[in-house]
Amino acid sequence: MKLKRVVCLLLTALTVFFLLSGCSIPEIYPRGMVSVDDPVTVQPNPGILTEELLAKAAGNPVITAENHPRWTGFTLGYFDSLGEAGTTPRTVELCAEWGFNSARVALEYDELFSPDMTEANMNAFCILDSMVAAAIKHDIHLNIATYSLPGRNVNEAWTGNDFISTAELDLFINEEKQAMANKVLSIIASRYKDVPNFNLSISPLYEPTNKNLSTGLPSPDYTWIDTATYLGRAIDAIRAESPDRLIIYEASNANDQYTIVYESAPAKAVADEKGNVIIMYNFCQNAYVYACMTETEGFHIDNMNSSMFIPEYPNYVYLVPEHICHGQDEDDLAITLDGLLPEGTVLTMQIRSSIGGTLDISADGISLYSEELAAAEYAISESLSRFYPYRVSEKSVSAVLPHDAETVVISCRNGAYDICGITLDLPEEYAVEKWYYAQAYDVYQGLEEQEGIVKKSTSQVMICPNDFDRGQLVTIHDDMTYTSRNPENTDQRTWVENDFYWDMADRTTIDQWSKAISEFDANCVIRFERADFSGGIWPEMKEYYEDLLMSFEEYGYSWWSNDWWLMTEEYPHTKIIAECPSVAYEGYSHFNLEMLELFQKYQSKD
């Protein structure tokens, strides 16, 4: 024991000598895996997080949840491992050099610890030490976010032509996993307890109400009340080691303001009780960003996107009736098509179910198709996506326009039926070019030849029924799109400039979101999703980002963008974004400088 103490004193003396002399410190800090109970796990590498840097940090202004700058910056990397791609000290430095005052590093807990929480990885911790040191050196705020914890983690991999996921999802109802997760948070909090809030905050969870972490896997039954209860325990674990630590907590994975407010209320109550906690909200205009996202779930699909034409921004998904009916006890419901309806157009309609009656399709009063339907339920495919719910049925009917038509009417006599898709295939001379995004999953399944974004010629209009009784007048346009309106202005909630929308994404909806969140919790941080989930056309993506950043500035929001990977990635942007500028910059071979300049325009002026 005496010998061990002598060695420790000698090593300490050597450390002090090298610090005072300005020389680099020899490799005396342990490397590799050590026991989580070893005191070194809560001691940052003194050669990285030096006494000089800690003294500098201590001189910064005091920051609290109620008194802090307006933070703007990036979530670094995209689930990159520590030390790889975006998750390095250099990326922290770049954020500062580009004028941002904050950055966020997303950690998978098993980078820092063994899965069973018996050992800690000193190599990984030293990289994290270096990122904290870079934040202090460059006077920016670093948020450490544990994107996974014991009982809250996912492993994903391609296996042959399948995308297979496994996961632990029971954190919020498993006390053993909570104890392990608290150990993770406790060690991180203790290790950086001497770094003030000006330079460091901790986010203990990521999308807690996303029960299966977007995998489609079965998940335990818990509520946002359970997630708020665990938040209190996580805060206690952090504060036991770092009593004044600023905590930033994402309470809901929802994007729409109504669900966000509902699901975040219990967590906000806990935050208000504990004090010095900021709630973070997840922003995304679903109808634009998630336009291609499938509703299919399961261990092999994981909410992958569907291959389809890329929606434009602003994006409007129009109401189209699913229900066609006629009878004494019901109002008549029919669909009338107008606009571009040239001779030779083939109309194909997918039928979901019927209670009987006669299906009629007519053009300018001339019958094109008539069939008496028996009561039946038909087998249908999965929808194209959650926002474009076109489905193929085992029962479909077709009609060809014999002349240029003013109107086509789809109706029913003495009964009712439901439809799940309409296509209009116009003659070839009406074809237009559109950007099409072939998705990775469909390529692996053999449904597409090659992943990526390409221009395709199409003369097809795909109409996606999504509502029972509005948007009955559907207009076909020469760019192979459609709009809908109602014969009577009966519902002001969906009436916008004479059109009826099922969902939409534009500056108005962004401002509605900002206003609702501000009324609920003005002192918050916004994390916003990348705009390329459905692929993208850069000029329109740029307009989308401008709209959201302008809105956030008007409401005074702090924000972290998830776009670091999209802006800097070596992977060519031409695979996922059309008309995207790409230059060599700061060591990156495919860098979107226009995106950086746009974000700089709206960065914090504090």
C-alpha positions as CSV (number, residue, x, y, z in Angstrom):
1,M,0.0,0.0,0.0
2,K,2.9,2.3,0.8
3,L,4.5,1.6,-2.5
4,K,1.2,2.4,-4.4
5,R,0.9,5.7,-2.6
6,V,4.5,6.6,-3.4
7,V,3.9,5.8,-7.1
8,C,0.7,8.0,-7.1
9,L,2.5,10.9,-5.4
10,L,5.3,10.6,-8.0
11,L,2.9,10.6,-10.9
12,T,1.1,13.6,-9.5
13,A,4.4,15.5,-9.0
14,L,5.3,14.7,-12.6
15,T,2.0,16.0,-13.9
16,V,2.4,19.3,-12.0
17,F,5.9,19.6,-13.3
18,F,4.9,19.2,-16.9
19,L,1.9,21.5,-16.6
20,L,4.1,24.3,-15.0
21,S,6.8,23.8,-17.6
22,G,4.4,24.0,-20.5
23,C,5.5,20.6,-21.8
24,S,3.1,18.0,-23.0
25,I,2.2,15.4,-20.4
26,P,3.5,11.9,-20.8
27,E,1.0,9.0,-21.2
28,I,0.3,8.4,-17.5
29,Y,-3.4,8.4,-17.8
30,P,-4.8,4.9,-18.1
31,R,-6.1,3.6,-21.5
32,G,-8.5,0.9,-22.5
33,M,-11.2,-0.6,-20.2
34,V,-11.2,-0.1,-16.4
35,S,-13.7,-0.9,-13.7
36,V,-16.6,1.6,-13.5
37,D,-15.8,1.7,-9.8
38,D,-12.2,2.8,-10.4
39,P,-11.8,6.5,-9.3
40,V,-10.2,7.3,-12.6
41,T,-13.6,7.1,-14.4
42,V,-14.7,10.4,-12.7
43,Q,-11.4,12.1,-13.2
44,P,-10.9,13.8,-16.6
45,N,-7.5,13.4,-18.2
46,P,-5.4,16.2,-16.7
47,G,-3.3,16.5,-19.8
48,I,-6.5,17.3,-21.8
49,L,-8.9,19.1,-19.4
50,T,-6.1,21.0,-17.7
51,E,-6.2,23.2,-14.6
52,E,-5.6,26.2,-16.8
53,L,-8.7,25.4,-18.9
54,L,-10.8,24.8,-15.9
55,A,-9.7,28.1,-14.4
56,K,-10.6,29.8,-17.7
57,A,-14.1,28.2,-17.6
58,A,-14.6,29.3,-14.0
59,G,-14.3,32.9,-15.1
60,N,-17.2,32.7,-17.5
61,P,-20.6,34.2,-16.6
62,V,-23.0,32.1,-14.5
63,I,-25.6,30.3,-16.7
64,T,-28.9,28.9,-15.6
65,A,-32.1,27.6,-17.2
66,E,-33.6,31.1,-16.8
67,N,-30.5,33.1,-17.7
68,H,-28.6,31.9,-20.7
69,P,-27.6,33.1,-24.2
70,R,-29.7,32.2,-27.2
71,W,-27.8,29.1,-28.3
72,T,-27.5,28.1,-31.9
73,G,-25.4,25.3,-33.4
74,F,-25.4,21.7,-34.5
75,T,-25.8,18.2,-33.3
76,L,-22.4,16.9,-34.3
77,G,-22.1,13.9,-36.5
78,Y,-25.0,11.6,-37.1
79,F,-24.7,8.9,-34.5
80,D,-21.0,8.8,-35.3
81,S,-18.7,7.1,-32.9
82,L,-16.6,9.3,-30.7
83,G,-13.5,10.4,-32.7
84,E,-15.1,9.6,-36.1
85,A,-16.4,12.0,-38.7
86,G,-18.4,14.7,-37.0
87,T,-17.8,13.8,-33.4
88,T,-14.3,15.2,-32.7
89,P,-12.7,18.2,-30.9
90,R,-12.1,19.7,-34.4
91,T,-15.8,19.8,-35.1
92,V,-16.4,21.7,-31.8
93,E,-13.7,24.1,-33.0
94,L,-15.3,24.5,-36.4
95,C,-18.6,25.4,-34.8
96,A,-16.9,28.2,-32.9
97,E,-14.9,29.4,-35.9
98,W,-18.1,29.6,-38.0
99,G,-19.6,31.8,-35.4
100,F,-21.9,29.4,-33.5
101,N,-22.0,29.5,-29.7
102,S,-23.0,25.9,-29.0
103,A,-22.8,22.3,-30.2
104,R,-24.3,19.0,-29.2
105,V,-22.6,15.6,-29.0
106,A,-24.9,12.6,-29.2
107,L,-23.5,9.6,-27.3
108,E,-24.3,5.9,-27.4
109,Y,-23.7,4.8,-23.8
110,D,-21.9,1.6,-24.9
111,E,-19.2,3.8,-26.5
112,L,-18.2,4.9,-23.0
113,F,-19.1,1.7,-21.1
114,S,-19.4,-2.0,-21.5
115,P,-23.1,-3.0,-22.2
116,D,-23.4,-4.5,-18.7
117,M,-22.0,-1.3,-17.1
118,T,-19.1,-3.1,-15.4
119,E,-16.3,-1.3,-17.3
120,A,-15.6,2.2,-18.6
121,N,-13.7,2.9,-21.8
122,M,-10.9,5.4,-21.0
123,N,-10.0,5.9,-24.7
124,A,-13.5,7.1,-25.5
125,F,-13.7,9.3,-22.4
126,C,-10.4,11.0,-23.4
127,I,-12.0,12.0,-26.7
128,L,-15.0,13.3,-24.8
129,D,-12.6,15.2,-22.5
130,S,-11.0,16.7,-25.6
131,M,-14.4,17.9,-26.9
132,V,-15.2,19.5,-23.5
133,A,-11.7,21.1,-23.5
134,A,-12.4,22.5,-27.0
135,A,-15.7,24.0,-25.9
136,I,-13.9,25.8,-23.0
137,K,-11.0,26.9,-25.2
138,H,-13.4,28.4,-27.8
139,D,-16.0,29.8,-25.4
140,I,-19.0,27.8,-26.6
141,H,-21.5,25.6,-24.9
142,L,-21.4,21.8,-25.3
143,N,-24.4,19.7,-24.6
144,I,-23.7,16.1,-23.8
145,A,-26.7,14.0,-24.9
146,T,-26.9,10.3,-24.0
147,Y,-28.8,9.1,-27.1
148,S,-28.9,5.6,-25.6
149,L,-28.9,4.2,-22.1
150,P,-29.3,0.7,-20.6
151,G,-32.9,-0.3,-21.4
152,R,-33.1,2.3,-24.1
153,N,-30.9,1.3,-27.1
154,V,-31.1,-0.1,-30.6
155,N,-28.8,-2.2,-32.7
156,E,-29.5,-2.1,-36.5
157,A,-27.8,-4.0,-39.4
158,W,-28.5,-5.1,-42.9
159,T,-28.7,-8.9,-43.2
160,G,-28.9,-10.0,-46.8
161,N,-31.9,-8.1,-48.1
162,D,-33.4,-7.3,-44.7
163,F,-32.8,-4.5,-42.3
164,I,-32.9,-6.2,-38.9
165,S,-33.2,-4.4,-35.5
166,T,-32.8,-5.6,-32.0
167,A,-33.5,-3.3,-29.0
168,E,-33.8,-2.8,-25.3
169,L,-36.9,-0.6,-24.7
170,D,-37.9,-1.1,-21.1
171,L,-35.9,1.6,-19.3
172,F,-39.0,3.4,-18.0
173,I,-40.5,0.4,-16.3
174,N,-37.4,-1.6,-15.3
175,E,-35.8,-0.4,-12.0
176,E,-32.6,-2.5,-12.7
177,K,-32.0,-0.8,-16.0
178,Q,-32.8,2.6,-14.4
179,A,-30.0,1.9,-11.8
180,M,-27.6,1.1,-14.7
181,A,-28.7,4.2,-16.6
182,N,-28.3,6.4,-13.5
183,K,-24.7,5.1,-13.2
184,V,-24.0,6.3,-16.7
185,L,-25.3,9.8,-15.9
186,S,-23.7,9.8,-12.5
187,I,-20.2,9.1,-13.9
188,I,-20.6,11.7,-16.7
189,A,-21.8,14.3,-14.2
190,S,-19.1,13.6,-11.7
191,R,-16.3,13.6,-14.4
192,Y,-17.2,17.1,-15.5
193,K,-18.5,18.6,-12.2
194,D,-15.8,21.3,-12.3
195,V,-16.9,22.5,-15.8
196,P,-19.5,25.3,-15.3
197,N,-22.8,25.5,-17.1
198,F,-21.5,28.2,-19.4
199,N,-19.6,25.4,-21.2
200,L,-21.5,22.2,-20.4
201,S,-25.0,20.8,-20.0
202,I,-26.3,17.3,-19.9
203,S,-29.3,15.8,-21.8
204,P,-30.2,12.5,-20.2
205,L,-32.6,11.2,-22.8
206,Y,-33.5,11.2,-26.5
207,E,-37.2,11.0,-27.7
208,P,-38.5,9.2,-24.6
209,T,-42.0,8.9,-25.9
210,N,-40.8,7.2,-29.1
211,K,-41.6,3.8,-27.6
212,N,-39.7,1.6,-30.0
213,L,-37.2,4.2,-31.2
214,S,-38.6,4.1,-34.7
215,T,-37.8,0.5,-35.2
216,G,-41.3,-1.0,-35.4
217,L,-40.4,-3.5,-32.7
218,P,-42.9,-4.4,-30.0
219,S,-42.4,-2.1,-27.0
220,P,-43.4,-2.2,-23.4
221,D,-46.6,-0.4,-22.3
222,Y,-45.6,2.9,-20.6
223,T,-46.8,6.4,-20.7
224,W,-45.2,9.9,-20.8
225,I,-46.1,10.0,-17.1
226,D,-43.6,7.1,-16.6
227,T,-41.0,8.9,-18.7
228,A,-41.4,12.1,-16.5
229,T,-41.1,10.0,-13.4
230,Y,-37.8,8.6,-14.6
231,L,-36.7,12.1,-15.5
232,G,-36.9,13.0,-11.9
233,R,-34.7,10.1,-10.9
234,A,-32.2,10.9,-13.7
235,I,-32.0,14.5,-12.5
236,D,-31.3,13.3,-9.0
237,A,-28.5,11.0,-10.2
238,I,-26.9,13.9,-12.0
239,R,-27.3,16.4,-9.3
240,A,-26.0,14.1,-6.6
241,E,-22.6,14.5,-8.3
242,S,-23.0,18.0,-9.9
243,P,-25.5,19.9,-7.8
244,D,-25.9,22.9,-10.1
245,R,-25.7,21.1,-13.4
246,L,-27.9,22.6,-16.2
247,I,-30.1,19.8,-17.7
248,I,-31.8,20.0,-21.1
249,Y,-34.5,17.4,-21.6
250,E,-36.4,16.3,-24.7
251,A,-39.8,15.4,-23.4
252,S,-41.6,14.2,-26.6
253,N,-40.6,12.8,-29.9
254,A,-43.8,14.3,-31.5
255,N,-43.6,17.0,-34.1
256,D,-47.1,18.5,-34.0
257,Q,-47.6,21.2,-31.4
258,Y,-50.7,19.7,-29.9
259,T,-49.1,16.3,-29.1
260,I,-45.9,18.0,-28.0
261,V,-47.7,20.1,-25.4
262,Y,-49.8,17.2,-24.2
263,E,-46.9,14.8,-23.8
264,S,-44.4,17.4,-22.4
265,A,-46.6,18.8,-19.6
266,P,-45.7,16.1,-17.0
267,A,-42.0,16.5,-17.7
268,K,-42.2,20.3,-17.6
269,A,-43.8,19.9,-14.1
270,V,-40.9,17.8,-13.0
271,A,-38.5,20.3,-14.5
272,D,-40.1,23.2,-12.7
273,E,-40.0,21.3,-9.4
274,K,-36.3,20.3,-9.8
275,G,-35.2,23.7,-11.2
276,N,-32.4,24.6,-13.7
277,V,-33.9,22.3,-16.3
278,I,-34.7,23.4,-19.9
279,I,-37.2,21.4,-22.0
280,M,-36.2,20.8,-25.6
281,Y,-38.8,20.3,-28.4
282,N,-38.4,18.4,-31.7
283,F,-39.4,20.4,-34.8
284,C,-40.2,18.9,-38.2
285,Q,-42.8,19.8,-40.8
286,N,-44.0,16.3,-41.3
287,A,-45.9,16.7,-44.6
288,Y,-42.7,17.9,-46.3
289,V,-39.8,16.1,-44.4
290,Y,-41.5,12.8,-43.8
291,A,-43.6,12.7,-47.0
292,C,-42.2,9.4,-48.1
293,M,-42.1,7.7,-44.6
294,T,-43.9,4.4,-44.7
295,E,-46.4,3.4,-42.1
296,T,-45.2,-0.2,-42.3
297,E,-43.6,-1.4,-39.0
298,G,-41.8,-4.6,-38.1
299,F,-38.4,-5.9,-37.2
300,H,-37.4,-5.9,-40.9
301,I,-38.6,-2.5,-42.0
302,D,-38.0,0.1,-39.3
303,N,-40.2,2.9,-40.8
304,M,-38.1,3.1,-43.9
305,N,-39.0,5.5,-46.7
306,S,-40.8,4.6,-49.9
307,S,-39.3,5.2,-53.3
308,M,-41.4,8.0,-54.9
309,F,-41.4,11.4,-56.5
310,I,-40.1,14.1,-54.1
311,P,-42.6,16.6,-52.8
312,E,-42.0,20.2,-53.4
313,Y,-41.9,22.9,-50.7
314,P,-44.2,24.4,-49.7
315,N,-46.1,21.1,-49.6
316,Y,-49.8,20.6,-49.6
317,V,-51.5,17.2,-49.4
318,Y,-55.0,17.6,-50.6
319,L,-58.2,16.1,-49.2
320,V,-59.8,13.5,-51.4
321,P,-62.9,11.4,-50.3
322,E,-62.4,7.8,-49.5
323,H,-66.2,7.2,-49.3
324,I,-68.5,7.3,-52.3
325,C,-72.2,6.9,-51.5
326,H,-75.8,7.6,-52.4
327,G,-78.9,6.8,-50.5
328,Q,-82.0,8.1,-48.7
329,D,-80.3,8.4,-45.3
330,E,-77.0,9.8,-46.5
331,D,-75.8,12.8,-48.3
332,D,-74.6,12.0,-51.8
333,L,-70.8,11.8,-52.0
334,A,-69.0,11.7,-55.3
335,I,-65.7,12.8,-56.8
336,T,-65.6,15.2,-59.7
337,L,-62.4,15.6,-61.7
338,D,-61.7,18.6,-63.9
339,G,-58.7,20.4,-65.4
340,L,-56.4,18.4,-67.7
341,L,-58.4,15.4,-68.9
342,P,-57.3,14.6,-72.5
343,E,-58.5,11.9,-74.8
344,G,-56.8,8.6,-74.2
345,T,-56.3,9.1,-70.4
346,V,-56.7,5.9,-68.5
347,L,-58.4,6.2,-65.1
348,T,-57.8,3.3,-62.7
349,M,-59.5,3.2,-59.3
350,Q,-58.6,0.9,-56.4
351,I,-61.6,-0.3,-54.4
352,R,-61.2,-1.0,-50.7
353,S,-64.7,-2.2,-49.7
354,S,-68.3,-2.1,-50.7
355,I,-71.7,-2.4,-49.0
356,G,-73.4,-2.8,-52.4
357,G,-74.7,-0.3,-55.0
358,T,-73.7,0.6,-58.5
359,L,-70.3,2.1,-59.3
360,D,-70.5,4.7,-62.0
361,I,-67.7,6.6,-63.9
362,S,-68.9,9.2,-66.5
363,A,-67.2,11.9,-68.6
364,D,-69.3,15.0,-69.4
365,G,-72.5,12.9,-68.7
366,I,-71.4,10.0,-70.9
367,S,-71.1,6.7,-69.1
368,L,-67.6,5.2,-69.2
369,Y,-68.0,2.4,-66.7
370,S,-70.8,0.9,-64.6
371,E,-70.7,-2.1,-62.3
372,E,-73.1,-3.4,-59.6
373,L,-70.9,-4.2,-56.6
374,A,-71.6,-6.9,-54.1
375,A,-70.9,-6.3,-50.4
376,A,-67.2,-7.2,-49.9
377,E,-63.9,-6.3,-48.3
378,Y,-60.9,-6.5,-50.6
379,A,-57.3,-7.3,-49.8
380,I,-55.2,-4.1,-50.1
381,S,-51.5,-3.3,-50.1
382,E,-49.6,-1.2,-47.5
383,S,-50.0,2.6,-48.3
384,L,-47.3,4.3,-50.3
385,S,-46.5,6.5,-47.3
386,R,-48.2,7.9,-44.3
387,F,-48.8,11.2,-46.1
388,Y,-49.5,9.7,-49.5
389,P,-51.8,6.8,-48.6
390,Y,-52.2,5.3,-52.0
391,R,-53.0,1.5,-51.8
392,V,-53.4,-1.2,-54.4
393,S,-56.4,-3.4,-54.1
394,E,-57.2,-6.8,-55.5
395,K,-60.3,-5.1,-56.9
396,S,-59.7,-2.3,-59.3
397,V,-61.6,-0.8,-62.3
398,S,-60.5,1.2,-65.3
399,A,-61.9,3.5,-67.9
400,V,-60.5,5.3,-70.9
401,L,-61.5,8.8,-71.9
402,P,-62.9,8.8,-75.4
403,H,-62.5,12.5,-75.8
404,D,-61.0,15.6,-74.1
405,A,-63.3,15.9,-71.1
406,E,-64.5,18.9,-69.1
407,T,-65.4,16.7,-66.1
408,V,-65.2,13.1,-65.0
409,V,-67.5,12.0,-62.2
410,I,-67.0,9.0,-59.9
411,S,-70.3,8.2,-58.1
412,C,-72.5,5.5,-56.7
413,R,-76.2,4.6,-57.0
414,N,-78.1,3.1,-54.1
415,G,-75.2,2.1,-51.9
416,A,-71.7,3.0,-51.0
417,Y,-68.1,1.9,-51.4
418,D,-64.6,3.0,-50.2
419,I,-61.7,3.6,-52.5
420,C,-58.0,3.7,-51.7
421,G,-56.3,5.0,-54.8
422,I,-56.9,6.6,-58.2
423,T,-54.4,7.0,-61.0
424,L,-54.7,9.0,-64.2
425,D,-52.3,7.9,-66.9
426,L,-52.3,10.6,-69.5
427,P,-51.0,10.1,-73.0
428,E,-47.2,10.2,-73.4
429,E,-47.1,13.7,-74.9
430,Y,-48.2,15.1,-71.6
431,A,-45.2,13.6,-69.7
432,V,-43.1,15.9,-67.4
433,E,-39.8,15.4,-65.7
434,K,-39.8,15.1,-61.9
435,W,-37.1,14.3,-59.3
436,Y,-37.5,10.8,-58.0
437,Y,-35.8,9.3,-54.9
438,A,-35.1,5.5,-55.1
439,Q,-34.8,4.5,-51.4
440,A,-32.2,2.1,-50.0
441,Y,-34.7,-0.4,-48.6
442,D,-36.5,-0.8,-52.0
443,V,-33.1,-1.3,-53.7
444,Y,-32.2,-4.0,-51.2
445,Q,-35.6,-5.6,-51.9
446,G,-35.0,-5.5,-55.6
447,L,-37.8,-3.0,-56.3
448,E,-35.4,-0.4,-57.6
449,E,-32.2,-0.7,-59.6
450,Q,-30.0,1.8,-57.8
451,E,-30.4,4.0,-54.8
452,G,-30.4,7.7,-55.2
453,I,-32.1,10.7,-56.7
454,V,-32.8,10.8,-60.5
455,K,-35.1,12.7,-62.8
456,K,-37.9,10.6,-64.3
457,S,-40.4,11.3,-66.9
458,T,-44.0,10.7,-65.9
459,S,-47.5,11.3,-67.3
460,Q,-49.2,9.8,-64.3
461,V,-51.2,11.6,-61.6
462,M,-51.5,9.5,-58.4
463,I,-54.5,10.6,-56.3
464,C,-54.4,9.4,-52.7
465,P,-57.8,9.3,-51.0
466,N,-57.5,10.3,-47.4
467,D,-60.8,11.8,-46.1
468,F,-64.5,10.9,-46.1
469,D,-66.4,14.0,-47.1
470,R,-64.3,16.9,-48.3
471,G,-62.3,17.9,-51.3
472,Q,-64.8,16.4,-53.7
473,L,-63.7,18.6,-56.6
474,V,-60.3,17.5,-57.8
475,T,-58.4,19.5,-60.5
476,I,-55.7,17.9,-62.6
477,H,-52.8,20.1,-63.6
478,D,-50.3,19.9,-66.5
479,D,-47.4,19.3,-64.1
480,M,-49.0,16.0,-63.2
481,T,-50.2,17.2,-59.8
482,Y,-53.7,17.8,-58.4
483,T,-55.5,20.1,-56.0
484,S,-58.9,19.7,-54.4
485,R,-61.7,22.0,-53.2
486,N,-65.1,21.6,-51.7
487,P,-68.4,22.5,-53.6
488,E,-69.4,24.5,-50.5
489,N,-67.3,26.5,-48.1
490,T,-68.6,24.5,-45.1
491,D,-65.5,24.0,-43.0
492,Q,-63.3,27.0,-42.3
493,R,-60.7,24.9,-40.6
494,T,-59.4,23.5,-43.8
495,W,-60.4,26.2,-46.2
496,V,-57.3,28.0,-47.5
497,E,-57.6,30.1,-50.7
498,N,-60.4,27.9,-52.0
499,D,-58.4,24.7,-51.5
500,F,-58.8,21.9,-49.0
501,Y,-55.7,20.5,-47.4
502,W,-55.3,17.2,-45.6
503,D,-51.9,18.2,-44.4
504,M,-49.5,21.0,-45.3
505,A,-46.1,22.5,-44.7
506,D,-45.3,26.1,-45.3
507,R,-44.4,29.3,-43.5
508,T,-47.8,29.6,-42.0
509,T,-47.7,26.1,-40.4
510,I,-44.2,26.8,-39.1
511,D,-45.3,30.0,-37.5
512,Q,-48.3,28.2,-36.0
513,W,-46.0,25.7,-34.4
514,S,-43.6,28.4,-33.1
515,K,-46.5,30.4,-31.6
516,A,-48.0,27.3,-29.9
517,I,-44.7,26.2,-28.3
518,S,-43.9,29.8,-27.2
519,E,-47.3,30.1,-25.4
520,F,-46.6,26.8,-23.6
521,D,-42.9,27.2,-22.9
522,A,-41.0,30.2,-24.4
523,N,-37.7,29.4,-22.6
524,C,-36.8,26.3,-24.5
525,V,-34.4,24.7,-27.0
526,I,-35.5,23.5,-30.4
527,R,-33.9,20.5,-32.1
528,F,-34.9,20.4,-35.8
529,E,-34.7,17.4,-38.1
530,R,-32.9,17.3,-41.4
531,A,-35.0,18.0,-44.4
532,D,-33.7,15.1,-46.6
533,F,-35.6,12.2,-45.2
534,S,-37.7,12.2,-48.3
535,G,-34.9,13.3,-50.5
536,G,-34.8,16.9,-51.4
537,I,-34.4,19.6,-54.1
538,W,-31.9,22.0,-52.6
539,P,-33.5,25.4,-53.7
540,E,-36.7,24.2,-52.0
541,M,-34.9,22.8,-49.0
542,K,-33.2,26.1,-48.7
543,E,-36.5,27.9,-48.7
544,Y,-37.8,25.6,-46.0
545,Y,-34.8,26.2,-43.7
546,E,-35.1,29.9,-44.3
547,D,-38.7,29.8,-43.2
548,L,-38.1,27.8,-40.0
549,L,-34.9,29.8,-39.0
550,M,-36.7,33.1,-39.5
551,S,-39.5,31.9,-37.4
552,F,-37.2,30.7,-34.6
553,E,-35.4,34.0,-34.6
554,E,-38.7,35.9,-34.3
555,Y,-39.7,33.8,-31.3
556,G,-36.2,34.0,-29.8
557,Y,-35.6,30.2,-29.7
558,S,-32.3,28.5,-29.1
559,W,-31.8,25.8,-31.6
560,W,-29.6,22.8,-32.6
561,S,-29.7,21.6,-36.2
562,N,-29.4,17.9,-37.1
563,D,-27.9,18.9,-40.4
564,W,-24.2,18.5,-39.6
565,W,-24.0,15.3,-41.6
566,L,-26.0,16.7,-44.4
567,M,-23.8,19.8,-44.6
568,T,-20.4,18.1,-44.3
569,E,-20.7,14.4,-45.2
570,E,-18.2,12.9,-47.6
571,Y,-21.0,10.8,-49.1
572,P,-22.0,12.7,-52.3
573,H,-25.1,14.8,-51.8
574,T,-26.2,14.0,-55.3
575,K,-27.4,10.6,-54.0
576,I,-30.1,12.3,-51.8
577,I,-30.4,15.9,-52.8
578,A,-31.0,17.4,-56.3
579,E,-29.4,20.6,-57.5
580,C,-27.2,20.6,-54.4
581,P,-24.1,22.8,-54.4
582,S,-21.0,20.9,-53.3
583,V,-17.5,22.2,-52.7
584,A,-14.3,21.1,-51.0
585,Y,-14.1,23.0,-47.7
586,E,-12.3,22.6,-44.4
587,G,-11.2,19.1,-45.2
588,Y,-14.6,18.0,-46.5
589,S,-14.8,17.0,-50.2
590,H,-18.5,17.5,-50.5
591,F,-19.5,20.5,-48.4
592,N,-22.8,22.5,-48.7
593,L,-21.4,26.0,-48.2
594,E,-24.8,27.6,-49.0
595,M,-26.3,25.7,-46.0
596,L,-23.6,26.9,-43.7
597,E,-24.0,30.5,-44.9
598,L,-27.8,30.2,-44.4
599,F,-27.4,29.0,-40.8
600,Q,-24.8,31.7,-40.1
601,K,-27.4,34.3,-41.2
602,Y,-29.6,33.2,-38.3
603,Q,-27.0,32.2,-35.7
604,S,-27.2,33.8,-32.3
605,K,-26.1,37.4,-32.0
606,D,-25.7,37.1,-28.1
